């Protein structure tokens, strides 16, 4: 393998995301961005979102009044996130 040879990227897979508060209430409008890209979405009225990303990607979750979180994507297709107030 050559030093400058690029590694093959993992294929992107659609992930199903659910965002809630610590009180288990869904959060509408949470910004969800794949770190280092323009790939992103926002959560809907029920706190759900879908986004295609590869395993190993970092997702950044942000919402006014809540702490920004970074979560590394594993092999699961479903991602549950609990946003904490700052």
C-alpha atoms as one frame of an Amber mdcrd trajectory, in Angstrom:
protein
   0.000   0.000   0.000   1.365   3.392  -0.947   1.581   6.076   1.728  -0.566
   8.497  -0.253  -3.132   5.900  -1.280  -6.564   6.772   0.059  -8.455   4.311
   2.185 -11.780   3.124   0.845 -14.609   4.946   2.611 -17.396   3.040   4.309
 -20.651   3.226   2.367 -23.261   5.677   3.601 -26.280   4.065   5.257 -29.562
   5.776   6.118 -29.744   6.246   9.892 -32.957   6.742  11.833 -32.467   9.297
  14.587 -34.698  10.078  17.569 -33.989  13.163  19.682 -35.590  13.699  23.100
 -35.147  15.805  26.221 -34.139  14.350  29.582 -37.901  14.313  30.331 -38.389
  12.016  27.304 -40.176  14.712  25.280 -39.411  14.931  21.542 -37.465  17.975
  20.337 -38.495  19.709  17.096 -35.829  21.545  15.101 -32.631  20.009  16.466
 -29.797  20.607  13.984 -28.007  17.366  13.063 -24.844  17.779  10.973 -22.203
  15.284   9.892 -19.039  16.916  11.262 -16.779  18.394   8.607 -19.462  18.314
   5.887 -22.594  20.122   4.752 -24.591  16.886   5.146 -27.329  17.490   7.682
 -30.988  17.663   8.624 -33.297  18.776  11.452 -35.594  16.760  13.692 -39.339
  16.818  13.005 -42.321  17.446  15.293 -41.887  14.030  16.934 -38.114  14.382
  17.306 -37.328  12.054  14.396 -34.873  12.548  11.549 -33.144  10.500   8.860
 -29.628  11.033   7.567 -27.304   8.950   5.385 -23.823   8.655   6.899 -21.056
   6.063   7.042 -20.095   4.147  10.168 -17.453   6.119  12.047 -18.914   9.505
  11.089 -19.378  12.087  13.847 -22.840  13.660  14.159 -23.162  17.061  15.840
 -26.493  17.765  17.568 -27.325  21.352  18.529 -30.389  23.220  19.761 -30.825
  26.565  21.521 -30.717  26.141  25.318 -29.228  22.632  25.117 -25.620  21.437
  25.214 -24.151  20.586  21.810 -23.321  16.898  21.539 -21.042  14.949  19.234
 -21.847  11.291  18.717 -19.791   8.771  16.733 -21.928   6.608  14.469 -21.533
   2.885  14.930 -23.048   0.065  12.912 -26.593   0.563  14.267 -29.130   2.090
  11.912 -31.054   3.642  14.825 -29.561   6.442  16.928 -31.275   7.670  20.119
 -30.082  10.994  21.543 -30.995  12.692  24.813 -30.350  16.435  24.764 -29.365
  18.012  28.092 -30.076  21.613  29.073 -26.991  23.805  29.578
